[in-house]
């Protein structure tokens, strides 16, 4: 069994997600205007259309599909579908904005031990699921060992120690 916090690849954070889309322009419009991402420069030597977006410490790389008809179009909001989740400051404000922008969404509440997590699910232009939540109220409790912590304050000591260890330095040299 692996030790909690083991980090064999010396990972630091999520860098980006990559999504194929029917229309890069339409997707850029959605991610910038609805979710507040900023378009950033992408390497000029790519031989395919796309866009890079950045905010909240992560990137979204949009790739123009070679065959737009093959990008599955999802219309039903299935909260168990693949999705990316964003923590929000106020679920009420986020829900009000979705209503104002006439974006179809599904609201869900998860209760665990008297703690309530509010979730809003909706699709991007290509049917990729987006979740907006207040998930940081839910403690992250490892299955074995450590004391639980809130998602927003989770630090894995083994990972943090590894970042400064000589083992990392040696791995980088090799």
N, CA, C and O of each residue as an XYZ file, in Angstrom:
696
protein
N       0.839     -1.183      0.000
C       0.000      0.000      0.000
C       0.880      1.241      0.000
O       1.891      1.296      0.701
N       0.487      2.249     -0.798
C       1.307      3.458     -0.894
C       1.082      4.372      0.306
O      -0.006      4.420      0.880
N       2.118      5.080      0.660
C       2.069      6.048      1.748
C       1.215      7.235      1.299
O       1.278      7.649      0.142
N       0.415      7.778      2.225
C      -0.394      8.956      1.918
C       0.539     10.097      1.566
O       1.525     10.344      2.260
N       0.225     10.788      0.489
C       1.036     11.922      0.085
C       2.220     11.543     -0.789
O       3.025     12.407     -1.136
N       2.345     10.277     -1.151
C       3.447      9.878     -2.027
C       3.329     10.640     -3.335
O       2.225     10.846     -3.840
N       4.444     11.052     -3.877
C       4.437     11.855     -5.097
C       5.567     11.364     -6.006
O       6.565     12.065     -6.170
N       5.429     10.182     -6.595
C       6.522      9.587     -7.357
C       6.960     10.400     -8.576
O       8.105     10.278     -9.010
N       6.076     11.225     -9.137
C       6.447     12.024    -10.306
C       6.744     13.473     -9.947
O       6.957     14.299    -10.835
N       6.761     13.796     -8.640
C       7.066     15.144     -8.149
C       6.141     16.195     -8.762
O       6.591     17.255     -9.199
N       4.844     15.888     -8.788
C       3.858     16.810     -9.330
C       3.690     18.007     -8.413
O       3.828     17.893     -7.195
N       3.386     19.174     -9.012
C       3.176     20.393     -8.235
C       1.722     20.843     -8.251
O       1.190     21.259     -7.221
N       1.075     20.763     -9.413
C      -0.289     21.266     -9.511
C      -0.885     20.864    -10.864
O      -0.192     20.355    -11.745
N      -2.183     21.108    -10.998
C      -2.828     20.940    -12.296
C      -2.376     22.096    -13.171
O      -2.439     23.248    -12.741
N      -1.922     21.820    -14.383
C      -1.470     22.871    -15.277
C      -2.570     23.312    -16.223
O      -2.894     24.498    -16.288
N      -3.150     22.369    -16.958
C      -4.221     22.731    -17.890
C      -5.076     21.524    -18.223
O      -4.697     20.377    -17.983
N      -6.229     21.811    -18.776
C      -7.043     20.777    -19.388
C      -7.104     21.124    -20.866
O      -6.957     22.285    -21.246
N      -7.319     20.130    -21.685
C      -7.380     20.331    -23.126
C      -8.729     19.832    -23.620
O      -9.150     18.724    -23.288
N      -9.396     20.645    -24.404
C     -10.725     20.302    -24.892
C     -10.816     20.498    -26.396
O     -10.417     21.540    -26.915
N     -11.338     19.498    -27.098
C     -11.630     19.660    -28.517
C     -12.947     20.396    -28.637
O     -13.871     20.159    -27.858
N     -13.037     21.288    -29.610
C     -14.267     22.054    -29.757
C     -14.660     22.194    -31.229
O     -13.835     22.073    -32.134
N     -15.945     22.451    -31.428
C     -16.473     22.663    -32.784
C     -16.012     23.997    -33.336
O     -15.675     24.119    -34.514
N     -16.003     25.010    -32.454
C     -15.616     26.355    -32.865
C     -14.750     26.976    -31.780
O     -15.232     27.276    -30.688
N     -13.472     27.166    -32.084
C     -12.557     27.778    -31.120
C     -13.079     29.158    -30.729
O     -13.055     29.521    -29.553
N     -13.545     29.921    -31.702
C     -14.025     31.277    -31.444
C     -15.202     31.276    -30.456
O     -15.232     32.080    -29.524
N     -16.159     30.381    -30.661
C     -17.320     30.295    -29.774
C     -16.893     29.859    -28.369
O     -17.405     30.376    -27.376
N     -15.965     28.918    -28.285
C     -15.490     28.446    -26.984
C     -14.688     29.517    -26.257
O     -14.828     29.674    -25.044
N     -13.846     30.259    -26.981
C     -13.094     31.363    -26.371
C     -14.077     32.375    -25.794
O     -13.893     32.861    -24.678
N     -15.115     32.690    -26.554
C     -16.129     33.641    -26.108
C     -16.766     33.167    -24.795
O     -16.930     33.955    -23.864
N     -17.124     31.880    -24.724
C     -17.743     31.310    -23.530
C     -16.796     31.368    -22.332
O     -17.171     31.865    -21.270
N     -15.582     30.868    -22.494
C     -14.666     30.776    -21.361
C     -14.184     32.142    -20.880
O     -13.866     32.300    -19.701
N     -14.126     33.125    -21.768
C     -13.714     34.464    -21.329
C     -14.878     35.235    -20.717
O     -14.724     35.857    -19.666
N     -16.041     35.200    -21.368
C     -17.178     36.004    -20.892
C     -17.950     35.354    -19.746
O     -18.449     36.062    -18.871
N     -18.058     34.047    -19.729
C     -18.849     33.366    -18.705
C     -17.987     32.989    -17.495
O     -18.412     33.167    -16.354
N     -16.789     32.473    -17.738
C     -15.957     31.980    -16.637
C     -14.782     32.893    -16.281
O     -14.068     32.626    -15.315
N     -14.576     33.956    -17.043
C     -13.551     34.929    -16.677
C     -12.122     34.564    -17.021
O     -11.190     35.126    -16.446
N     -11.926     33.627    -17.955
C     -10.569     33.298    -18.387
C     -10.048     34.386    -19.324
O     -10.823     35.153    -19.896
N      -8.739     34.439    -19.471
C      -8.082     35.401    -20.352
C      -7.349     34.609    -21.429
O      -6.675     33.620    -21.139
N      -7.489     35.053    -22.662
C      -6.752     34.375    -23.736
C      -5.284     34.777    -23.647
O      -4.960     35.955    -23.499
N      -4.397     33.779    -23.740
C      -2.956     34.017    -23.668
C      -2.287     33.473    -24.929
O      -2.863     32.668    -25.661
N      -1.079     33.925    -25.161
C      -0.321     33.504    -26.350
C      -0.027     32.007    -26.280
O       0.330     31.468    -25.233
N      -0.187     31.367    -27.418
C       0.193     29.948    -27.510
C       1.338     29.848    -28.511
O       1.502     30.736    -29.348
N       2.125     28.791    -28.438
C       3.254     28.648    -29.360
C       2.808     28.769    -30.815
O       1.793     28.199    -31.215
N       3.569     29.507    -31.587
C       3.221     29.774    -32.982
C       3.509     28.636    -33.939
O       3.104     28.701    -35.100
N       4.196     27.595    -33.492
C       4.564     26.525    -34.421
C       3.542     25.386    -34.482
O       3.790     24.372    -35.134
N       2.402     25.543    -33.815
C       1.358     24.526    -33.935
C       0.773     24.575    -35.341
O       0.593     25.651    -35.911
N       0.477     23.397    -35.896
C      -0.099     23.351    -37.237
C      -1.605     23.071    -37.191
O      -2.170     22.503    -38.125
N      -2.236     23.473    -36.101
C      -3.684     23.310    -35.961
C      -4.235     24.524    -35.222
O      -3.524     25.177    -34.458
N      -5.505     24.815    -35.460
C      -6.157     25.965    -34.852
C      -6.480     25.662    -33.396
O      -6.840     24.537    -33.051
N      -6.351     26.654    -32.561
C      -6.660     26.488    -31.152
C      -6.469     27.787    -30.409
O      -6.151     28.815    -31.006
N      -6.663     27.741    -29.108
C      -6.470     28.915    -28.254
C      -6.095     28.436    -26.861
O      -6.528     27.374    -26.413
N      -5.292     29.228    -26.195
C      -4.944     28.956    -24.806
C      -5.575     30.034    -23.939
O      -5.534     31.223    -24.259
N      -6.156     29.588    -22.838
C      -6.795     30.487    -21.885
C      -6.181     30.226    -20.518
O      -5.696     29.127    -20.248
N      -6.203     31.242    -19.654
C      -5.619     31.067    -18.330
C      -6.382     31.889    -17.301
O      -6.779     33.022    -17.573
N      -6.585     31.321    -16.128
C      -7.104     32.019    -14.950
C      -7.158     31.027    -13.802
O      -7.105     29.815    -14.015
N      -7.264     31.542    -12.588
C      -7.427     30.713    -11.390
C      -6.293     29.699    -11.224
O      -6.470     28.669    -10.575
N      -5.139     29.987    -11.805
C      -3.993     29.102    -11.672
C      -3.997     27.909    -12.612
O      -3.131     27.042    -12.496
N      -4.944     27.838    -13.540
C      -4.977     26.730    -14.502
C      -5.200     27.247    -15.917
O      -5.701     28.352    -16.128
N      -4.822     26.433    -16.857
C      -5.030     26.769    -18.261
C      -6.084     25.876    -18.881
O      -6.305     24.747    -18.443
N      -6.723     26.396    -19.896
C      -7.622     25.609    -20.734
C      -7.083     25.745    -22.147
O      -6.968     26.850    -22.676
N      -6.753     24.609    -22.756
C      -6.259     24.605    -24.128
C      -7.391     24.122    -25.022
O      -7.829     22.975    -24.925
N      -7.850     24.991    -25.878
C      -8.919     24.665    -26.809
C      -8.300     24.241    -28.128
O      -7.404     24.906    -28.648
N      -8.780     23.141    -28.660
C      -8.258     22.609    -29.922
C      -9.418     22.475    -30.896
O     -10.428     21.839    -30.595
N      -9.261     23.079    -32.058
C     -10.288     22.972    -33.089
C     -10.351     21.530    -33.576
O      -9.346     20.971    -34.014
N     -11.533     20.933    -33.498
C     -11.715     19.566    -33.976
C     -11.526     19.524    -35.488
O     -11.967     20.420    -36.208
N     -10.868     18.473    -35.955
C     -10.696     18.304    -37.400
C     -12.019     17.962    -38.070
O     -12.214     18.227    -39.256
N     -12.925     17.370    -37.299
C     -14.259     17.041    -37.809
C     -15.264     17.434    -36.738
O     -15.543     16.661    -35.822
N     -15.808     18.641    -36.859
C     -16.720     19.189    -35.847
C     -17.911     18.286    -35.564
O     -18.420     18.264    -34.443
N     -18.361     17.540    -36.569
C     -19.517     16.664    -36.374
C     -19.204     15.508    -35.428
O     -20.119     14.888    -34.885
N     -17.920     15.214    -35.228
C     -17.539     14.103    -34.347
C     -17.402     14.518    -32.880
O     -17.227     13.668    -32.006
N     -17.482     15.827    -32.613
C     -17.462     16.280    -31.223
C     -18.857     16.001    -30.676
O     -19.832     16.599    -31.131
N     -18.963     15.085    -29.691
C     -20.296     14.729    -29.202
C     -21.008     15.937    -28.600
O     -20.430     16.682    -27.808
N     -22.253     16.119    -28.982
C     -23.037     17.242    -28.461
C     -23.936     16.714    -27.342
O     -24.841     15.914    -27.577
N     -23.667     17.176    -26.133
C     -24.472     16.745    -24.989
C     -25.435     17.870    -24.643
O     -25.049     19.036    -24.564
N     -26.672     17.509    -24.443
C     -27.667     18.503    -24.059
C     -28.202     18.250    -22.656
O     -28.507     19.196    -21.929
N     -28.320     16.979    -22.270
C     -28.816     16.652    -20.935
C     -27.711     16.884    -19.920
O     -26.576     16.445    -20.107
N     -28.052     17.575    -18.851
C     -27.077     17.840    -17.788
C     -27.059     16.644    -16.850
O     -27.998     16.418    -16.087
N     -25.971     15.883    -16.920
C     -25.781     14.708    -16.075
C     -24.669     15.044    -15.086
O     -23.503     15.136    -15.469
N     -25.023     15.227    -13.827
C     -24.049     15.667    -12.820
C     -22.960     14.635    -12.547
O     -21.991     14.927    -11.845
N     -23.113     13.428    -13.100
C     -22.086     12.398    -12.940
C     -21.180     12.310    -14.166
O     -20.327     11.425    -14.244
N     -21.358     13.218    -15.118
C     -20.551     13.216    -16.329
C     -19.168     13.821    -16.028
O     -18.984     14.473    -15.001
N     -18.205     13.601    -16.926
C     -16.898     14.249    -16.794
C     -17.114     15.749    -16.698
O     -17.953     16.307    -17.405
N     -16.361     16.401    -15.825
C     -16.520     17.843    -15.678
C     -15.290     18.452    -15.011
O     -14.448     17.757    -14.441
N     -15.223     19.771    -15.107
C     -14.229     20.532    -14.359
C     -15.008     21.405    -13.388
O     -16.041     21.974    -13.739
N     -14.502     21.503    -12.162
C     -15.223     22.221    -11.117
C     -14.449     23.459    -10.681
O     -13.228     23.425    -10.526
N     -15.179     24.541    -10.487
C     -14.588     25.793    -10.018
C     -15.221     26.175     -8.692
O     -16.443     26.151     -8.544
N     -14.387     26.523     -7.739
C     -14.828     27.024     -6.445
C     -15.301     28.459     -6.648
O     -14.644     29.225     -7.353
N     -16.428     28.840     -6.042
C     -16.904     30.221     -6.176
C     -16.962     30.903     -4.818
O     -16.919     30.254     -3.773
N     -17.061     32.214     -4.856
C     -17.160     33.012     -3.643
C     -18.584     32.930     -3.096
O     -18.780     32.813     -1.887
N     -19.583     32.992     -3.991
C     -20.986     32.971     -3.577
C     -21.808     32.176     -4.577
O     -21.930     32.569     -5.737
N     -22.367     31.067     -4.137
C     -23.186     30.242     -5.025
C     -24.436     31.012     -5.452
O     -24.910     30.844     -6.575
N     -24.974     31.857     -4.562
C     -26.153     32.668     -4.895
C     -25.881     33.635     -6.029
O     -26.695     33.777     -6.941
N     -24.734     34.303     -5.973
C     -24.360     35.248     -7.024
C     -24.119     34.496     -8.334
O     -24.549     34.943     -9.397
N     -23.433     33.358     -8.256
C     -23.157     32.574     -9.466
C     -24.469     32.122    -10.108
O     -24.626     32.196    -11.327
N     -25.406     31.656     -9.287
C     -26.698     31.201     -9.830
C     -27.468     32.361    -10.463
O     -28.071     32.202    -11.524
N     -27.449     33.511     -9.823
C     -28.131     34.698    -10.363
C     -27.545     35.072    -11.729
O     -28.285     35.391    -12.660
N     -26.212     35.030    -11.841
C     -25.548     35.374    -13.107
C     -25.906     34.378    -14.207
O     -26.144     34.777    -15.347
N     -25.946     33.075    -13.876
C     -26.326     32.068    -14.875
C     -27.741     32.336    -15.384
O     -28.008     32.221    -16.581
N     -28.645     32.693    -14.470
C     -30.020     33.023    -14.871
C     -30.035     34.240    -15.796
O     -30.707     34.234    -16.828
N     -29.289     35.287    -15.421
C     -29.232     36.511    -16.235
C     -28.682     36.227    -17.631
O     -29.126     36.829    -18.609
N     -27.712     35.307    -17.727
C     -27.099     34.977    -19.014
C     -27.888     33.902    -19.763
O     -27.482     33.457    -20.836
N     -29.012     33.493    -19.189
C     -29.901     32.480    -19.770
C     -29.115     31.201    -20.102
O     -29.214     30.656    -21.201
N     -28.339     30.748    -19.124
C     -27.591     29.503    -19.265
C     -28.340     28.430    -18.485
O     -28.570     28.565    -17.284
N     -28.717     27.363    -19.185
C     -29.413     26.259    -18.535
C     -28.439     25.575    -17.575
O     -27.296     25.288    -17.931
N     -28.908     25.323    -16.363
C     -28.065     24.681    -15.367
C     -28.915     23.771    -14.494
O     -30.145     23.826    -14.512
N     -28.233     22.944    -13.738
C     -28.896     22.071    -12.774
C     -28.253     22.332    -11.418
O     -27.030     22.319    -11.286
N     -29.084     22.568    -10.423
C     -28.599     22.818     -9.058
C     -28.687     21.522     -8.270
O     -29.644     20.761     -8.411
N     -27.685     21.280     -7.442
C     -27.661     20.082     -6.609
C     -27.056     20.461     -5.262
O     -26.165     21.307     -5.183
N     -27.549     19.827     -4.216
C     -27.002     20.034     -2.873
C     -26.572     18.671     -2.341
O     -27.328     17.701     -2.392
N     -25.356     18.619     -1.837
C     -24.828     17.396     -1.231
C     -24.670     17.684      0.254
O     -24.101     18.706      0.638
N     -25.179     16.774      1.094
C     -25.062     16.935      2.538
C     -24.206     15.802      3.081
O     -24.414     14.635      2.752
N     -23.254     16.160      3.905
C     -22.398     15.154      4.545
C     -22.149     15.615      5.973
O     -21.464     16.612      6.202
N     -22.707     14.887      6.930
C     -22.469     15.192      8.342
C     -22.864     16.600      8.738
O     -22.170     17.231      9.535
N     -23.964     17.107      8.200
C     -24.423     18.453      8.534
C     -23.753     19.558      7.737
O     -24.047     20.734      7.950
N     -22.860     19.205      6.825
C     -22.197     20.186      5.954
C     -22.887     20.113      4.596
O     -23.074     19.028      4.047
N     -23.266     21.272      4.056
C     -23.974     21.331      2.784
C     -23.088     21.939      1.707
O     -22.522     23.018      1.885
N     -22.978     21.234      0.591
C     -22.224     21.716     -0.564
C     -23.222     21.994     -1.676
O     -23.971     21.106     -2.085
N     -23.231     23.227     -2.162
C     -24.094     23.625     -3.274
C     -23.316     23.512     -4.573
O     -22.154     23.913     -4.651
N     -23.969     22.961     -5.593
C     -23.324     22.773     -6.896
C     -24.249     23.263     -7.998
O     -25.463     23.071     -7.935
N     -23.668     23.895     -9.002
C     -24.377     24.306    -10.211
C     -23.657     23.655    -11.387
O     -22.447     23.824    -11.541
N     -24.380     22.920    -12.212
C     -23.794     22.233    -13.364
C     -24.377     22.805    -14.647
O     -25.583     23.034    -14.740
N     -23.516     23.037    -15.642
C     -23.962     23.510    -16.947
C     -22.929     23.131    -17.991
O     -21.831     22.690    -17.651
N     -23.271     23.299    -19.250
C     -22.384     22.901    -20.350
C     -21.712     24.102    -21.008
O     -22.254     25.208    -21.034
N     -20.517     23.852    -21.540
C     -19.883     24.823    -22.431
C     -20.512     24.633    -23.816
O     -21.377     23.770    -23.965
N     -20.116     25.397    -24.825
C     -20.747     25.279    -26.154
C     -20.646     23.891    -26.782
O     -21.452     23.548    -27.647
N     -19.671     23.091    -26.361
C     -19.496     21.762    -26.936
C     -20.053     20.656    -26.050
O     -19.878     19.475    -26.350
N     -20.713     21.022    -24.978
C     -21.324     20.020    -24.112
C     -20.427     19.530    -22.996
O     -20.801     18.603    -22.278
N     -19.235     20.132    -22.823
C     -18.378     19.743    -21.711
C     -18.967     20.331    -20.437
O     -19.334     21.505    -20.406
N     -19.061     19.522    -19.386
C     -19.712     19.931    -18.154
C     -18.816     20.821    -17.303
O     -17.628     20.555    -17.117
N     -19.428     21.887    -16.794
C     -18.772     22.812    -15.871
C     -19.553     22.733    -14.555
O     -20.783     22.688    -14.555
N     -18.830     22.718    -13.450
C     -19.470     22.778    -12.131
C     -18.957     24.013    -11.411
O     -17.763     24.309    -11.432
N     -19.867     24.722    -10.780
C     -19.519     25.821     -9.884
C     -19.991     25.364     -8.507
O     -21.123     24.901     -8.368
N     -19.138     25.486     -7.484
C     -19.522     24.957     -6.169
C     -18.902     25.762     -5.034
O     -18.066     26.644     -5.230
N     -19.359     25.411     -3.840
C     -18.717     25.898     -2.619
C     -18.119     24.702     -1.889
O     -18.279     24.546     -0.678
N     -17.429     23.866     -2.652
C     -16.886     22.593     -2.160
C     -15.851     22.748     -1.056
O     -15.570     21.785     -0.343
N     -15.282     23.927     -0.898
C     -14.233     24.057      0.122
C     -14.774     23.969      1.544
O     -13.988     23.935      2.491
N     -16.096     23.930      1.723
C     -16.654     23.740      3.061
C     -16.582     22.278      3.491
O     -16.690     21.973      4.679
N     -16.400     21.379      2.535
C     -16.354     19.947      2.818
C     -14.924     19.537      3.159
O     -14.017     19.767      2.359
N     -14.704     18.941      4.319
C     -13.333     18.538      4.664
C     -12.846     17.398      3.764
O     -13.624     16.544      3.340
N     -11.567     17.407      3.491
C     -10.922     16.321      2.753
C     -10.343     15.395      3.811
O      -9.430     15.767      4.548
N     -10.883     14.191      3.876
C     -10.473     13.262      4.920
C      -9.833     12.043      4.265
O     -10.528     11.247      3.633
N      -8.526     11.889      4.406
C      -7.872     10.707      3.840
C      -8.489      9.428      4.410
O      -8.945      9.409      5.553
N      -8.500      8.380      3.620
C      -9.079      7.110      4.043
C      -8.324      6.547      5.242
O      -8.930      5.938      6.124
N      -7.013      6.743      5.284
C      -6.221      6.252      6.408
C      -5.290      7.358      6.891
O      -4.715      8.089      6.084
N      -5.147      7.476      8.177
C      -4.105      8.358      8.702
C      -4.546      9.730      9.115
O      -5.277      9.887     10.092
N      -4.104     10.736      8.373
C      -4.160     12.142      8.768
C      -5.523     12.677      9.166
O      -6.564     12.094      8.864
N      -5.479     13.808      9.856
C      -6.666     14.532     10.261
C      -7.264     15.236      9.031
O      -6.527     15.665      8.142
N      -8.596     15.353      8.982
C      -9.262     16.003      7.852
C      -8.983     17.490      7.781
O      -8.704     18.132      8.794
N      -9.061     18.035      6.568
C      -8.841     19.470      6.334
C      -9.800     19.938      5.267
O     -10.330     19.132      4.503
N     -10.025     21.222      5.211
C     -10.838     21.797      4.154
C     -10.054     21.747      2.853
O      -8.827     21.847      2.863
N     -10.753     21.593      1.727
C     -10.090     21.541      0.415
C      -9.201     22.758      0.191
O      -8.104     22.632     -0.352
N      -9.662     23.929      0.603
C      -8.915     25.148      0.325
C      -7.648     25.253      1.157
O      -6.794     26.094      0.877
N      -7.513     24.415      2.172
C      -6.323     24.482      3.028
C      -5.564     23.172      3.048
O      -4.769     22.932      3.957
N      -5.792     22.324      2.067
C      -5.138     21.022      2.038
C      -3.700     21.158      1.549
O      -3.447     21.667      0.457
N      -2.783     20.705      2.358
C      -1.370     20.657      1.993
C      -0.884     19.272      2.361
O      -1.099     18.811      3.482
N      -0.242     18.618      1.441
C       0.256     17.286      1.726
C       1.722     17.420      2.111
O       2.557     17.713      1.255
N       2.056     17.209      3.402
C       3.427     17.414      3.880
C       4.477     16.670      3.057
O       5.544     17.220      2.785
N       4.195     15.440      2.660
C       5.187     14.668      1.898
C       5.484     15.336      0.565
O       6.625     15.332      0.103
N       4.450     15.913     -0.055
C       4.640     16.597     -1.339
C       5.453     17.864     -1.125
O       6.407     18.133     -1.856
N       5.068     18.644     -0.114
C       5.785     19.889      0.146
C       7.245     19.628      0.493
O       8.128     20.370      0.061
N       7.501     18.587      1.263
C       8.875     18.238      1.628
C       9.650     17.800      0.395
O      10.832     18.113      0.253
N       8.975     17.070     -0.501
C       9.651     16.554     -1.697
C      10.118     17.676     -2.611
O      11.128     17.542     -3.301
N       9.387     18.776     -2.615
C       9.730     19.877     -3.499
C      11.100     20.451     -3.173
O      11.783     20.967     -4.058
N      11.506     20.367     -1.920
C      12.803     20.917     -1.529
C      13.857     19.844     -1.273
O      14.991     20.150     -0.905
N      13.476     18.600     -1.469
C      14.415     17.532     -1.127
C      15.521     17.370     -2.166
O      15.380     17.795     -3.312
N      16.611     16.756     -1.752
C      17.715     16.481     -2.674
C      17.295     15.444     -3.706
O      17.852     15.399     -4.802
N      16.307     14.602     -3.360
C      15.811     13.600     -4.304
C      15.246     14.287     -5.547
O      15.462     13.817     -6.664
N      14.529     15.390     -5.362
C      13.976     16.141     -6.498
C      15.110     16.712     -7.322
O      15.089     16.640     -8.550
N      16.097     17.279     -6.652
C      17.245     17.857     -7.359
C      17.942     16.795     -8.197
O      18.313     17.044     -9.344
N      18.117     15.613     -7.623
C      18.761     14.519     -8.357
C      17.900     14.084     -9.540
O      18.429     13.815    -10.619
N      16.582     14.010     -9.356
C      15.680     13.600    -10.442
C      15.736     14.600    -11.585
O      15.695     14.211    -12.753
N      15.828     15.886    -11.259
C      15.898     16.925    -12.292
C      17.209     16.837    -13.061
O      17.227     17.021    -14.278
N      18.317     16.554    -12.355
C      19.631     16.436    -13.014
C      19.649     15.290    -14.019
O      20.232     15.408    -15.096
N      19.008     14.184    -13.660
C      19.011     12.983    -14.504
C      17.978     13.094    -15.519
O      17.814     12.186    -16.334
